[in-house]
């Protein structure tokens, strides 16, 4: 699976499934094919990722002290940075982050009778029908 995190306040962030699953789990969210991170959850999610990064860096520092010949690897800091940056931008703009669903492309986002539906977990991207006028 590939995660494509989207928001109006930032460019898309694309991740392979294993990394997306890991980051969502670290943020306290259940890995899923579609979902949303609300602006009110950004502070806690960023703090959780930064705590995990600090833990990993402490463990790597200790491992380097024990074994100088450790092979270099891509750190959690490098892997998580695009999503942390996206959350910071979206937090400043008060915009959610979604994945697995393109806001505004599903029928329930366009149909006037369903325009307030959150069936897929993503609010409509813009007013529809007579509400748009």
DOMI-82664 format. One record per residue: y, x, z of N, C-alpha, C in turn; residue number from 1; residue in three letters. Coordinates in steps of 0.1 Angstrom, whole numbers, plus 5000, padded with zeros to 4 digits. Atoms other than C-alpha are relative to their C-alpha. Example, Ala and Ser with C-alpha at 12.3 -4.5 7.8 and 13.67 -1.06 7.14 Angstrom:
2
R   nc2   nc1   nc3  cac2  cac1  cac3   cc2   cc1   cc3   nr  rest
R  4988  5009  5000  4955  5123  5078  5012  5009  5000    1   ALA
R  4989  4991  5000  4989  5137  5071  5011  4992  5008    2   SER
***
This chain:
133
R   nc2   nc1   nc3  cac2  cac1  cac3   cc2   cc1   cc3   nr  rest
R  4988  5008  5000  5000  5000  5000  5012  5009  5000    1   UNK
R  4987  4993  5000  5036  5011  4994  5010  4991  5006    2   UNK
R  4989  5007  4994  5065  5000  5015  5013  5002  4992    3   UNK
R  4987  4999  5007  5098  4993  4998  5010  4992  5009    4   UNK
R  4991  5006  4991  5124  4987  5025  5013  4998  4993    5   UNK
R  4988  5004  5008  5155  4969  5011  5010  4994  5010    6   UNK
R  4989  5006  4993  5189  4959  5024  5012  5000  4991    7   UNK
R  4987  5001  5007  5223  4949  5010  5009  5012  5003    8   UNK
R  4991  4990  4995  5239  4977  5030  4996  5015  4996    9   UNK
R  5005  4987  5003  5218  5006  5017  4991  5000  4988   10   UNK
R  5010  4999  5010  5197  5019  4989  4986  4998  5005   11   UNK
R  5014  5002  4996  5159  5012  4989  4994  5013  5006   12   UNK
R  5008  4989  4994  5136  5034  5010  4986  4997  4997   13   UNK
R  5014  5003  5004  5101  5037  4996  4991  5010  5007   14   UNK
R  5009  4992  4992  5072  5050  5017  4985  4996  4997   15   UNK
R  5014  5003  5002  5034  5053  5013  4996  4992  5013   16   UNK
R  5005  5009  4989  5014  5029  5035  4998  5006  5013   17   UNK
R  5003  4994  4988  5002  5053  5061  5013  5004  5008   18   UNK
R  4987  4996  4993  5037  5066  5069  5007  4987  5005   19   UNK
R  4993  5013  4997  5052  5031  5068  4994  4993  5012   20   UNK
R  5007  5006  4988  5025  5018  5092  5003  5008  5013   21   UNK
R  4997  4992  4988  5031  5047  5116  5014  4998  5005   22   UNK
R  4986  5002  4996  5069  5043  5116  5002  4986  5006   23   UNK
R  4999  5014  4995  5066  5005  5121  4994  4999  5014   24   UNK
R  5006  5000  4987  5042  5010  5150  5008  5007  5010   25   UNK
R  4991  4993  4991  5065  5036  5166  5012  4991  5004   26   UNK
R  4988  5009  4997  5093  5010  5164  4996  4988  5007   27   UNK
R  5005  5012  4993  5071  4984  5181  4998  4988  4991   28   UNK
R  5002  5011  5009  5066  4963  5150  4985  5001  4995   29   UNK
R  5013  5000  5006  5032  4953  5136  5001  5003  4985   30   UNK
R  5000  4997  5015  5025  4969  5102  4995  4987  4993   31   UNK
R  5003  5012  5008  5025  4941  5076  5005  5001  4986   32   UNK
R  4996  4999  5014  5028  4935  5039  5015  4995  4998   33   UNK
R  4986  5004  5001  5062  4918  5045  5006  4998  5014   34   UNK
R  4994  5002  4987  5087  4916  5073  5015  5003  4999   35   UNK
R  4986  4999  4999  5122  4920  5085  5003  5007  5013   36   UNK
R  4994  4994  4988  5141  4942  5110  5014  4994  5001   37   UNK
R  4987  5006  4998  5170  4923  5123  5010  5010  5006   38   UNK
R  4990  4991  4995  5203  4941  5131  5000  5002  5015   39   UNK
R  5001  4999  4985  5198  4934  5168  4989  5009  5005   40   UNK
R  5012  4991  4996  5166  4955  5168  5002  5014  4996   41   UNK
R  4998  4986  5006  5181  4986  5151  5001  5010  5012   42   UNK
R  4998  4990  4990  5192  5004  5183  4987  5004  5007   43   UNK
R  5013  4997  4993  5158  5001  5200  4990  5007  4990   44   UNK
R  5009  4994  5010  5140  5010  5167  5004  5015  4998   45   UNK
R  4996  4986  5002  5161  5041  5162  4997  5009  5012   46   UNK
R  5003  4992  4988  5157  5052  5198  4985  5003  5001   47   UNK
R  5015  4997  4999  5119  5048  5196  4996  5011  4990   48   UNK
R  5003  4989  5010  5118  5069  5164  5005  5013  5005   49   UNK
R  4995  4987  4995  5140  5096  5179  4992  5005  5012   50   UNK
R  5009  4995  4989  5118  5097  5211  4987  5006  4994   51   UNK
R  5013  4995  5006  5087  5101  5189  5003  5014  4993   52   UNK
R  4996  4987  5007  5105  5129  5169  5001  5011  5011   53   UNK
R  4999  4990  4989  5114  5147  5202  4987  5004  5006   54   UNK
R  5014  4997  4994  5078  5144  5215  4993  5009  4990   55   UNK
R  5007  4992  5010  5065  5158  5182  5005  5014  5000   56   UNK
R  4993  4987  5001  5090  5187  5182  4996  5008  5013   57   UNK
R  5005  4993  4988  5080  5196  5218  4986  5005  4999   58   UNK
R  5014  4996  5002  5044  5196  5209  4998  5011  4990   59   UNK
R  5000  4990  5010  5050  5217  5178  5005  5013  5006   60   UNK
R  4994  4988  4993  5071  5242  5199  4989  5006  5009   61   UNK
R  5010  4995  4991  5043  5245  5224  4988  5006  4992   62   UNK
R  5011  4995  5009  5017  5249  5196  5003  5013  4994   63   UNK
R  4995  4987  5006  5038  5277  5180  4999  5011  5010   64   UNK
R  5001  4990  4990  5039  5295  5213  4986  5005  5002   65   UNK
R  5014  4997  4998  5001  5293  5215  4994  5007  4988   66   UNK
R  5006  4995  5013  4994  5301  5178  5012  5003  4990   67   UNK
R  4989  4996  5009  5020  5320  5157  4997  4998  4985   68   UNK
R  5004  5001  5014  5000  5315  5124  4998  4986  4996   69   UNK
R  5002  5014  5004  5003  5277  5123  5007  4998  4986   70   UNK
R  4995  5003  5013  5008  5264  5088  5012  4990  5001   71   UNK
R  4989  5009  5000  5041  5247  5081  4996  4986  4995   72   UNK
R  5002  5014  5005  5041  5209  5077  5013  4992  5000   73   UNK
R  4988  5009  5001  5065  5181  5070  5000  4993  5013   74   UNK
R  4999  5006  4987  5078  5169  5103  5003  4985  5000   75   UNK
R  4997  5014  4998  5082  5134  5116  5015  4998  4998   76   UNK
R  4985  5001  5002  5120  5141  5116  5003  4998  4985   77   UNK
R  4998  5001  5014  5119  5147  5079  4995  4987  4993   78   UNK
R  5006  5013  5006  5097  5117  5071  5007  4988  5005   79   UNK
R  4993  5012  4995  5116  5093  5093  5015  4999  4997   80   UNK
R  4986  4999  5002  5151  5104  5084  5005  4989  4990   81   UNK
R  4995  5011  5010  5155  5080  5053  5001  4986  5007   82   UNK
R  5000  5013  4994  5146  5050  5074  5010  4999  5011   83   UNK
R  4990  5000  4989  5167  5060  5104  5014  4999  4994   84   UNK
R  4987  5001  5007  5197  5066  5080  5002  4986  4995   85   UNK
R  4998  5013  5004  5191  5032  5065  5003  4990  5011   86   UNK
R  4997  5009  4988  5190  5015  5099  5014  5002  5005   87   UNK
R  4987  4997  4995  5222  5032  5109  5010  4993  4991   88   UNK
R  4990  5006  5010  5240  5020  5077  4999  4985  5002   89   UNK
R  5001  5014  4999  5226  4985  5081  5005  4995  5013   90   UNK
R  4995  5004  4987  5235  4984  5118  5015  4999  4999   91   UNK
R  4986  5000  5001  5271  4992  5109  5005  4988  4991   92   UNK
R  4997  5011  5009  5271  4965  5082  4995  4987  5005   93   UNK
R  5006  5012  4995  5252  4940  5103  4991  4993  4990   94   UNK
R  5009  5006  5010  5226  4935  5076  4986  5004  5003   95   UNK
R  5014  4997  4997  5188  4932  5080  4994  5009  4990   96   UNK
R  5008  4992  5010  5162  4954  5064  4987  4991  4998   97   UNK
R  5012  5008  5004  5133  4936  5046  4991  5008  4992   98   UNK
R  5010  4994  5009  5101  4947  5029  4990  4990  4996   99   UNK
R  5010  5009  5005  5075  4930  5008  5004  4987  4995  100   UNK
R  4994  5013  5005  5098  4902  4997  5014  5003  4994  101   UNK
R  4987  4998  5005  5128  4903  4974  5008  4988  5003  102   UNK
R  4991  5011  4996  5155  4881  4989  5006  4994  4988  103   UNK
R  4993  5007  5012  5167  4855  4964  4991  4998  4988  104   UNK
R  5009  5001  5011  5137  4858  4941  4990  4989  5002  105   UNK
R  5010  5010  4998  5114  4833  4957  5005  4986  4998  106   UNK
R  4996  5014  5003  5115  4796  4948  5007  4994  5013  107   UNK
R  4994  5006  4988  5123  4786  4984  5014  5006  5003  108   UNK
R  4986  4995  4998  5154  4808  4983  5010  4993  4991  109   UNK
R  4992  5006  5010  5167  4789  4953  5001  4985  5000  110   UNK
R  5001  5014  5000  5156  4754  4958  5008  4994  5011  111   UNK
R  4991  5005  4990  5182  4733  4976  4993  4994  5013  112   UNK
R  5008  5007  4988  5156  4714  4998  4994  5011  5009  113   UNK
R  5006  4989  4992  5142  4748  5010  5009  5011  5003  114   UNK
R  4992  4988  5000  5172  4770  5010  5001  5006  5014  115   UNK
R  4999  4994  4987  5171  4775  5048  4986  5004  5005  116   UNK
R  5013  4996  4996  5134  4782  5048  4999  5015  5002  117   UNK
R  5003  4986  4997  5122  4815  5063  4985  5002  4998  118   UNK
R  5015  5000  5002  5087  4810  5049  4995  5014  4999  119   UNK
R  5004  4987  5002  5085  4846  5038  5006  5010  5010  120   UNK
R  4994  4991  4990  5105  4860  5067  5013  5006  4996  121   UNK
R  4987  4994  5005  5136  4868  5046  5009  4989  4997  122   UNK
R  4990  5010  5002  5167  4847  5047  5005  5001  4985  123   UNK
R  4995  5000  5014  5182  4837  5013  5011  5010  4999  124   UNK
R  4990  4990  5002  5204  4864  4999  5014  4995  4998  125   UNK
R  4987  5006  5002  5232  4841  4990  4999  4985  5000  126   UNK
R  5001  5015  5000  5241  4803  4992  4994  4996  4986  127   UNK
R  5005  5006  5013  5223  4782  4966  5004  4986  4999  128   UNK
R  4997  5014  5003  5229  4749  4950  5014  4997  5003  129   UNK
R  4986  5005  4997  5260  4729  4961  5006  5009  5011  130   UNK
R  4995  4992  4989  5264  4752  4991  5007  5013  4994  131   UNK
R  4994  4989  5007  5273  4780  4966  5014  4997  4994  132   UNK
R  4987  5004  5006  5303  4760  4952  5011  5000  5009  133   UNK
***
